[in-house]
Structure formats: structure tokens, C-alpha cells
């Protein structure tokens, strides 16, 4: 196995219609079959590094993860969605280069990549059992059976399973009807601010409500709107109308005073 890895110095990859990268040619065609051979691109590598981070508290082994991949960097753009990659010895977690990661699954049953799939499945199951109070503990076999069922559907449809999808299916796995803390909506800023505020008794709360110095912004905005030119003109028009109405009422009252009043008839 060590010999096969050493002779794999370069590979040519193409961008598929599914927006994933697939291997077209390798420097060691004898040991490596490129039919349906997928490779993880730098964007996907970064996403996987983020996904395994929560597993560190549940037994995740970073060395086992890195041993499962052969790293490549871009050597030449060949055009038409094809790129030539050169093998490098870099860490997927520490390198600042944009690296491609080819799963080392020459031995599909007991190779480094097969060991990684088993390892992250166990870590994920342990994390879910720690997070949730299941009626009965979730087992590795239950998770693998469900994932295998989905994979078999793809095989029946003649679809090759990309390594990135295979890994994320495990790292994102949640039993039906459950939800992880990472996927729950985060508290709003307002809720977080409220959580930091001290509790007030009713008397103190009532005193603060009546404190004129604690005026809300919307009240200030309302006052500003009343002082706007348009609002002032409308107010002046209303005052003029009120003045006219009062003047008219006064004139009517004056006319009544000028007219002779009829005497009331007394009893005869």
C-alpha cells in the first residue's frame, strides 16, 4: 500500500455536472481505478474540517482523518473544466494552501478511508447519545443500516457516490424526529440582551415607567414628526379653522343680540 501511494504523484480531475470533482487520469493506473473515483475539493475540505470539530469532545482522532486522504494542490489548469493536480505532503487542518483530498480506499474493507468512515460514525453516535435522551441508546449498526439504505438507492439508479456526500451523510446524521443543538436557531440579539438584564421588582419597574428621562426612541421620533414643516402647517391650518369657527359663532351671537326680543305673553 505504501508503494502505491508513493507512485501516485499526480492526477487529472474534471468538474462534473453535479459540481463535484472526479478523477480522470492518475500516475498509477495499475492500482488506481478512476471509474467513479471522486476527489474532495478545497471548499469541501474546509466544510468537513468544520463538521468534525464538535466530535473532538467525543473521541475524534485528527491523525486518523488525515491518514485517510492523499493531498494534492493545483499544478495546471488544462481548460474545459479539467485541472492537473500535484501530490503534496500537507496537513488538511493546518495548511494555508487550497488542497484537494483524495480518499485512500485502495483497500475498501480495511484501508485508511474505511477506518475513517467507521471512526466518525462511532463518534457521531456517541455525540448524539450524549446530546439526546433516547428511549434506547442509538447504535452504530442502526446508523449504518439507514445510511446503507440511502446508498443502495443511488446504486440502483446507477449514481456514483461522491466521497464528500458519503462523509457529510455521517457527520450530519440525526435520527428522524430529533434535532441537534447546532441546527437549532440561535438566540436573537434581543433575547441575549434581555438575558443579561437584572430582574426588577414591581415597585421599581413602575417607578422606571414613570421616569420621563427614560423616553423611548419612538416617542422622540413622534415629537420630531410633530415639529416637521408639514406637520406645523397642518397645525396652523387647524388653528385658523378653529379661529374662523369661533369668529363665526361670535358674529352669530352678536346678530342675535341686535334683534328685538319678543315679549313673553303673561296670563290674563
SELUMMI-46098 format. One record per atom (N, C-alpha, C, CB): x, y, z negated; residue in three letters. Coordinates in steps of 0.05 Angstrom, whole numbers, plus 5000, padded with zeros to 4 digits. Atoms other than C-alpha are relative to their C-alpha. Last residue first. Glycine has a CB too. Example, Ala and Ser with C-alpha at 12.3 -4.5 7.8 and 13.67 -1.06 7.14 Angstrom:
2
498449765001Ser;527349794857Ser;498550224986Ser;500950095029Ser;501849765000Ala;524649104844Ala;501850245000Ala;498050014975Ala;
***
This chain:
268
502049795003Unk;290767474369Unk;497949904981Unk;498850085026Unk;502750105004Unk;296967054363Unk;498150234996Unk;499949814976Unk;500750075027Unk;303367354390Unk;497149904998Unk;500350244981Unk;502849935008Unk;305667334460Unk;499549904972Unk;498049875020Unk;501650245007Unk;313167324468Unk;497350094991Unk;501449834978Unk;500850015028Unk;315967924501Unk;498449744996Unk;498450244992Unk;502950005003Unk;319467824567Unk;499349964971Unk;498749775017Unk;501050245011Unk;326868014569Unk;497050024996Unk;501449944973Unk;501849955023Unk;328968554615Unk;498949734991Unk;497750195008Unk;502850044993Unk;334968324660Unk;498350044975Unk;499549725012Unk;501149764987Unk;341668634642Unk;497049975006Unk;501550065025Unk;500349785020Unk;343568094590Unk;498750245012Unk;502750074988Unk;502350065018Unk;342067534640Unk;499650224980Unk;500549734986Unk;502549944985Unk;346667864690Unk;497649944983Unk;499949835026Unk;500449714999Unk;352267874639Unk;497450075014Unk;502350145013Unk;501049925027Unk;351567124624Unk;499450294999Unk;502049934979Unk;502850095002Unk;352066984698Unk;498850084973Unk;499949695003Unk;501749824984Unk;358267414701Unk;497149924998Unk;500949995030Unk;500349755014Unk;361367034642Unk;498250195016Unk;502750134995Unk;501850055022Unk;359966354674Unk;499550264985Unk;501149794981Unk;502750034989Unk;363166594738Unk;497949974978Unk;499849765019Unk;500949734991Unk;369266834701Unk;497249995010Unk;501950115021Unk;500649855024Unk;369966164664Unk;498950285007Unk;502450034982Unk;502450105011Unk;369365784729Unk;499150164975Unk;500349704992Unk;502349924983Unk;374366224762Unk;497449914988Unk;500449895028Unk;500449715005Unk;379266144703Unk;497650105016Unk;502550165008Unk;501349975026Unk;378465384705Unk;499450304994Unk;501949894978Unk;502850094998Unk;379765384779Unk;498650034974Unk;499949715009Unk;501549804985Unk;385965804769Unk;497149935002Unk;501250045028Unk;500549775018Unk;388465344714Unk;498450215014Unk;502750114990Unk;502150085019Unk;387464734759Unk;499450234981Unk;500849754984Unk;502550014986Unk;391265074815Unk;497749934981Unk;500049815023Unk;500849724996Unk;396865244766Unk;497350015014Unk;502150155016Unk;500949915025Unk;397264504745Unk;499050295002Unk;502249984979Unk;502650125005Unk;397564274817Unk;498850104973Unk;500249704999Unk;501949864983Unk;403064784829Unk;497249884996Unk;500849965029Unk;500649745011Unk;406864524768Unk;498050155017Unk;502650164999Unk;501850035023Unk;406163804790Unk;499350264988Unk;501449824979Unk;502650094992Unk;408863964858Unk;498149984977Unk;500149745015Unk;501449774987Unk;414764364830Unk;497149925008Unk;501550095025Unk;499349974972Unk;416663794782Unk;498450225013Unk;499649735015Unk;498649754995Unk;415763924708Unk;500850045029Unk;502550024983Unk;501949785005Unk;410363394699Unk;501350275006Unk;499150004971Unk;501949994977Unk;414962894734Unk;498150234996Unk;498449745002Unk;498649874977Unk;420463054684Unk;498150035023Unk;502449845008Unk;499749725005Unk;415762914626Unk;501350145023Unk;501550054974Unk;502749894997Unk;413862244657Unk;500150304995Unk;498049874980Unk;500549974972Unk;421262084666Unk;497250125005Unk;500149725014Unk;498449774990Unk;422562234593Unk;499450045029Unk;503049954996Unk;501349765010Unk;416761774573Unk;501550255010Unk;499950004970Unk;502349954983Unk;419561234619Unk;498450244991Unk;498149765001Unk;499249874974Unk;426361294586Unk;497550075016Unk;501949835016Unk;499450184977Unk;423461124518Unk;500650165025Unk;497749805005Unk;501949974979Unk;423861624460Unk;500949835024Unk;499850295009Unk;499750264986Unk;427561424397Unk;497950005022Unk;499649764981Unk;497450004987Unk;428462144372Unk;500549745016Unk;502250024979Unk;500149864974Unk;420962204361Unk;502749995014Unk;499250284996Unk;497749824999Unk;421161674305Unk;500250135028Unk;502749844994Unk;500949725003Unk;414161404299Unk;502350195001Unk;498550034974Unk;501949944979Unk;416060714327Unk;499250294999Unk;497549834997Unk;498549964975Unk;422260694283Unk;498150085023Unk;501649765007Unk;498649745002Unk;418060784220Unk;501550075026Unk;501949994976Unk;502049784997Unk;413260234241Unk;501350274999Unk;497949974979Unk;500849994972Unk;419159754252Unk;498050225005Unk;498849735008Unk;497849884985Unk;422059914184Unk;499350035029Unk;502649844997Unk;499949725009Unk;415359774149Unk;502250155016Unk;500650024971Unk;502249844988Unk;414259134189Unk;500250294993Unk;497349894990Unk;502650045014Unk;421058834172Unk;497950195012Unk;500350034970Unk;501049785016Unk;426458844225Unk;497549934986Unk;499650255018Unk;502950005005Unk;430458264254Unk;499350234982Unk;499049734989Unk;500950105026Unk;437458424278Unk;497050014998Unk;501350174977Unk;501249795017Unk;438858484353Unk;499149884973Unk;497650125015Unk;498049875016Unk;443757994385Unk;498950204981Unk;502150135017Unk;499050195019Unk;438357524412Unk;502150124981Unk;501349765014Unk;501950035022Unk;434858114443Unk;501049814979Unk;497349915010Unk;499849765017Unk;441058264484Unk;498149984976Unk;499350255017Unk;497550015015Unk;441357544508Unk;500350244982Unk;502449985020Unk;500250205021Unk;434057544526Unk;502549994983Unk;499349735011Unk;501849895020Unk;434858194565Unk;499749814977Unk;497350065012Unk;498549815016Unk;440857924602Unk;498450114977Unk;501150235018Unk;499849744987Unk;436657334624Unk;501750184982Unk;497250125005Unk;501549795013Unk;438156644596Unk;500450275014Unk;500850034970Unk;498649875022Unk;440856154646Unk;498250214988Unk;502650125010Unk;499549724996Unk;436155724687Unk;501350134976Unk;497450155007Unk;502249845011Unk;437154984675Unk;500650295005Unk;499649944970Unk;502049944979Unk;441854624723Unk;497650164990Unk;499149755013Unk;498849834979Unk;447954644678Unk;497950095020Unk;502249855014Unk;499749725009Unk;443854394619Unk;501150185021Unk;501850014975Unk;497749945016Unk;441853764656Unk;500150294993Unk;502649935015Unk;498549784989Unk;434853584678Unk;502350064982Unk;498150255004Unk;498249875019Unk;430652964669Unk;501550225014Unk;502049804988Unk;501549895022Unk;424552694706Unk;501750144978Unk;498449784987Unk;502449864992Unk;428452244752Unk;498550094975Unk;498249815017Unk;502450174998Unk;435152064724Unk;497550165006Unk;499649844974Unk;501749965023Unk;440652574740Unk;497649815002Unk;499150304997Unk;502250195006Unk;446452464788Unk;498650074974Unk;501149724998Unk;502549855004Unk;450353084808Unk;497749824991Unk;499250145026Unk;499549775018Unk;457252784800Unk;497550174994Unk;502250175011Unk;499450105027Unk;455152114830Unk;500250234980Unk;502649855000Unk;502350165008Unk;451652384892Unk;500449904971Unk;499549775020Unk;501949825012Unk;457252904895Unk;497449864992Unk;499350235020Unk;499049905026Unk;462452364906Unk;497950184986Unk;502650155003Unk;499850235019Unk;458851994961Unk;500850094972Unk;502049795011Unk;502750075008Unk;456852644996Unk;500049774979Unk;498349925024Unk;501049785017Unk;464152864996Unk;497249954990Unk;500050275016Unk;498950025028Unk;466452195021Unk;499050224982Unk;503050005001Unk;497649845004Unk;461852225082Unk;500949994971Unk;499450305008Unk;500149855025Unk;457151645091Unk;502650164997Unk;499449824976Unk;497650045016Unk;456651415164Unk;499850184975Unk;502650075016Unk;498549765007Unk;449551405190Unk;502449934983Unk;498150204985Unk;497549984985Unk;446850805227Unk;501650254994Unk;499349995029Unk;500449794980Unk;439750885201Unk;502550045017Unk;499150264987Unk;502150104982Unk;440350225164Unk;499550205023Unk;497449964984Unk;498850224984Unk;446950465135Unk;498049905020Unk;501049774982Unk;498349884980Unk;443751115111Unk;501249795019Unk;502250164987Unk;501949864981Unk;438150735076Unk;501650135022Unk;498350214985Unk;501050214981Unk;443450275045Unk;498150125020Unk;498649784984Unk;497950064980Unk;446850885015Unk;499049805021Unk;502549914986Unk;500049774981Unk;440351104980Unk;502149965022Unk;500750264984Unk;502550004985Unk;439550414949Unk;499950225021Unk;497650014982Unk;499650204979Unk;446850394929Unk;497549995018Unk;500649734988Unk;498349884980Unk;445851034889Unk;500449825024Unk;502850084989Unk;501549784987Unk;440050744851Unk;501550135023Unk;499150214979Unk;502250124985Unk;443650084837Unk;498450225015Unk;498149844982Unk;498950124976Unk;449950454816Unk;497849885018Unk;502149794994Unk;499249784983Unk;446150874766Unk;501049905027Unk;502250184986Unk;502449864992Unk;442650284735Unk;500650225020Unk;498450114976Unk;501350174980Unk;449149874733Unk;497450145011Unk;499249734988Unk;498649964975Unk;452750444697Unk;498649845023Unk;503049914998Unk;497750184995Unk;447650424642Unk;501250065027Unk;499149714998Unk;499550034971Unk;442950954613Unk;502549835004Unk;500350285014Unk;497649884988Unk;441550824539Unk;500149955030Unk;502549894986Unk;497950205000Unk;434350654521Unk;502450125015Unk;499149725013Unk;501350215015Unk;428851144502Unk;502049764998Unk;497449905013Unk;501550204985Unk;433651674527Unk;498749794982Unk;501849875021Unk;500950215018Unk;435652234481Unk;498249815015Unk;498550124975Unk;502950065003Unk;439352664530Unk;499549774981Unk;498949935028Unk;501849774997Unk;446053014532Unk;497149944993Unk;500250115028Unk;499549815021Unk;450552474504Unk;498150245001Unk;502950105002Unk;500950125026Unk;447351944547Unk;500550184977Unk;501449734996Unk;502949995000Unk;448152404608Unk;498949884974Unk;498949855024Unk;500949735004Unk;455552514592Unk;496950024998Unk;501050185023Unk;499449935028Unk;456951774584Unk;499050284994Unk;503049984994Unk;502050155016Unk;453451614650Unk;500450074970Unk;500349705004Unk;502649874996Unk;457552154685Unk;497849874983Unk;499149995030Unk;499949745014Unk;464051894656Unk;497350145002Unk;502250185012Unk;500150055029Unk;462351184677Unk;500050264984Unk;502449824992Unk;502750105006Unk;460651414748Unk;499749954970Unk;499449735016Unk;501849775003Unk;466951834750Unk;497149924995Unk;500150185025Unk;499349835023Unk;471251224735Unk;498050234997Unk;502850115004Unk;500850145024Unk;467850734783Unk;500450184975Unk;501549744996Unk;502950024999Unk;468451214841Unk;498949874974Unk;499049855025Unk;501149735007Unk;475651364821Unk;496950005000Unk;501050215021Unk;499749965029Unk;477550624820Unk;498850274991Unk;502949994992Unk;502150175013Unk;474650534890Unk;500150034969Unk;500449715008Unk;502549864997Unk;478951134912Unk;497749844988Unk;499450045030Unk;500249765016Unk;485250834882Unk;497350155002Unk;502250205006Unk;498149784995Unk;484250154914Unk;499550244982Unk;499850085029Unk;498449955024Unk;480649544884Unk;502050235004Unk;501549754993Unk;501050125025Unk;474749404929Unk;501650084976Unk;500049705003Unk;502649905008Unk;475749854989Unk;499049904974Unk;498049945022Unk;501250235014Unk;483149714994Unk;497450104989Unk;501949894977Unk;499050234984Unk;485350215047Unk;499049744987Unk;503150005001Unk;501650245004Unk;480950695008Unk;500849785020Unk;497050075003Unk;498350234996Unk;485551284997Unk;498449744994Unk;502650014982Unk;500350225019Unk;480651855005Unk;501849765007Unk;497149924997Unk;500850254987Unk;483552405050Unk;499849784979Unk;501949925023Unk;499550245017Unk;483753085016Unk;498949765014Unk;498850044972Unk;501950214993Unk;484653735056Unk;500749754984Unk;500149935031Unk;499350284994Unk;488454285021Unk;497549845009Unk;501249874976Unk;502650124993Unk;487855045021Unk;500549725010Unk;498550175021Unk;500550054971Unk;494355224986Unk;497249895004Unk;502149815011Unk;501349764990Unk;494355514915Unk;499549985030Unk;501750254995Unk;498949874976Unk;495854834887Unk;498450245008Unk;500149795022Unk;498249795006Unk;493854674815Unk;501150155024Unk;502349904984Unk;500949825021Unk;487754234817Unk;501750254996Unk;499949854974Unk;502649894992Unk;488753874883Unk;499050204980Unk;498049785004Unk;502150075019Unk;496153784865Unk;497450145009Unk;500750094971Unk;501149785016Unk;500953794923Unk;497949904981Unk;499050235018Unk;500150095028Unk;505353304960Unk;499250234983Unk;502649874991Unk;498449855019Unk;503953475033Unk;499649874972Unk;499150304999Unk;500250095028Unk;501353105094Unk;501950164982Unk;500849704999Unk;497450115008Unk;500753515158Unk;499849924970Unk;502350205005Unk;499349975028Unk;493953645191Unk;502749864994Unk;497849894982Unk;497950195008Unk;492353755264Unk;500950064972Unk;502550015020Unk;497749895015Unk;485754105276Unk;502049784993Unk;499150144974Unk;498150215008Unk;479953985324Unk;502550144988Unk;500849825024Unk;500750125026Unk;473754425331Unk;501849784991Unk;497349895002Unk;502450174996Unk;474754565405Unk;499449854975Unk;500549815023Unk;502349904985Unk;481754835391Unk;497849805002Unk;500950095027Unk;499950114973Unk;488154475370Unk;497750105017Unk;499949704999Unk;502850004990Unk;489254895308Unk;500149915029Unk;498750294997Unk;500549884974Unk;496054695280Unk;497049985007Unk;501749885022Unk;497549954986Unk;499154495214Unk;499650145026Unk;501549735006Unk;500349954971Unk;493354535167Unk;502750065012Unk;498050235004Unk;500449714994Unk;494954225099Unk;499850035030Unk;502250174988Unk;499149894975Unk;494153505077Unk;499550305001Unk;498649865024Unk;500449714994Unk;493353145011Unk;501250085027Unk;501150174978Unk;497549934986Unk;492452385003Unk;499550295010Unk;500749815023Unk;500149854974Unk;486952234953Unk;502950055010Unk;498650274996Unk;501950124981Unk;485351734897Unk;500050145027Unk;497250024988Unk;498850244988Unk;491651894857Unk;498249885021Unk;500549794978Unk;498049924981Unk;488952594844Unk;501349765015Unk;502250174987Unk;501349854978Unk;482652344810Unk;502050065022Unk;498750254990Unk;501450214984Unk;486351824768Unk;498650135024Unk;498049864982Unk;498050154985Unk;491052374745Unk;498849795018Unk;502149874981Unk;499249854976Unk;485252804725Unk;502049865017Unk;501150274991Unk;497150024997Unk;482352284677Unk;500850145026Unk;501049695001Unk;499049974972Unk;475352444654Unk;503050005001Unk;498850255012Unk;498150204992Unk;473652164585Unk;501250035028Unk;498949734997Unk;501250265000Unk;467252524567Unk;501949795012Unk;497450005015Unk;500750075028Unk;469753204547Unk;498849724998Unk;498050214990Unk;497550025016Unk;473353254614Unk;499449934971Unk;501550275002Unk;499450285007Unk;466853084650Unk;502549984983Unk;500349845025Unk;501650085023Unk;464453814650Unk;500649724990Unk;497150025005Unk;499249855024Unk;470353994697Unk;498449924975Unk;499750305005Unk;498850195019Unk;468853444747Unk;500750144974Unk;502449875012Unk;501950205010Unk;463853874785Unk;501249824979Unk;499049845024Unk;501949875019Unk;468454484790Unk;498149794988Unk;498450215015Unk;498449935024Unk;474154064821Unk;498150134979Unk;502350205007Unk;499650255016Unk;469053764868Unk;501550064975Unk;501449795017Unk;502650075012Unk;466954454893Unk;500249754982Unk;497949965021Unk;500449805022Unk;474254664905Unk;497449934985Unk;499950285012Unk;498150065022Unk;475454024945Unk;499550184976Unk;502950025010Unk;501250225014Unk;469154164986Unk;501849914977Unk;499549775019Unk;502449905013Unk;471754845007Unk;498749784983Unk;498050115020Unk;499249835023Unk;478654555022Unk;497650114984Unk;501750235008Unk;498749754993Unk;475854005068Unk;500550174975Unk;498250165020Unk;501349785015Unk;474453285048Unk;501550265006Unk;500049934970Unk;498049855016Unk;476252755100Unk;498750244988Unk;502550085018Unk;500649725007Unk;471752225131Unk;502350124984Unk;497450024985Unk;498249925021Unk;473551575168Unk;499750304994Unk;503049945007Unk;501649925023Unk;467451335207Unk;501850094976Unk;498249794991Unk;502950024995Unk;471950955255Unk;498450074975Unk;499349725011Unk;501249735000Unk;478951205240Unk;497050005005Unk;501450175021Unk;502150004980Unk;481550525219Unk;498550264999Unk;498049764995Unk;502349825004Unk;488050605182Unk;498149995023Unk;501050294996Unk;501350055026Unk;493050035176Unk;497550174995Unk;502050064978Unk;500150295006Unk;495249985248Unk;498549944974Unk;502849894998Unk;502550124991Unk;493350695267Unk;499749714994Unk;499750055030Unk;499850295006Unk;498850995224Unk;497449865008Unk;500649964969Unk;497350084992Unk;500051705250Unk;500549704994Unk;502150174985Unk;498250015022Unk;492551825249Unk;502849915009Unk;498949824977Unk;497550154996Unk;487352035300Unk;501750014975Unk;501650125024Unk;500050104972Unk;480052265300Unk;502549825005Unk;500050235019Unk;497350064989Unk;478752365226Unk;499749885028Unk;501549814981Unk;499650284995Unk;472052695207Unk;502749955013Unk;497749875016Unk;497650074984Unk;470653375178Unk;500449705000Unk;502550144988Unk;497950135015Unk;463653575155Unk;502349935019Unk;498949744986Unk;498349805012Unk;459054095188Unk;502049874980Unk;498350204985Unk;501149985027Unk;453853545204Unk;501650204983Unk;500049734986Unk;502549854999Unk;455453645277Unk;498750044973Unk;498049865019Unk;502350134990Unk;462553425262Unk;497550185001Unk;499449764984Unk;502349915015Unk;468853835255Unk;497549885013Unk;499850315000Unk;501949844984Unk;474753445281Unk;497650084982Unk;499049845025Unk;502850015010Unk;480953175247Unk;498350185018Unk;499850084971Unk;501549804985Unk;487952995272Unk;497049974993Unk;500449975032Unk;502550094988Unk;492452635224Unk;498750235014Unk;498149884977Unk;501849804989Unk;499552685198Unk;497449875009Unk;501450155024Unk;498849735002Unk;504852335157Unk;498150215011Unk;502650005015Unk;502249834991Unk;501451665143Unk;500950294996Unk;497349944984Unk;500049984971Unk;507751245141Unk;497750185010Unk;499849735013Unk;497649854991Unk;508751375067Unk;500050045030Unk;502549864992Unk;500449725007Unk;501551175050Unk;502450175011Unk;499750044970Unk;502049894982Unk;502150515087Unk;499750304995Unk;497449864997Unk;498849974973Unk;508750345052Unk;498050145019Unk;500949735011Unk;498249775001Unk;505750474983Unk;501250065028Unk;502349964980Unk;501749765000Unk;500050005000Unk;501750255000Unk;498150004976Unk;
***
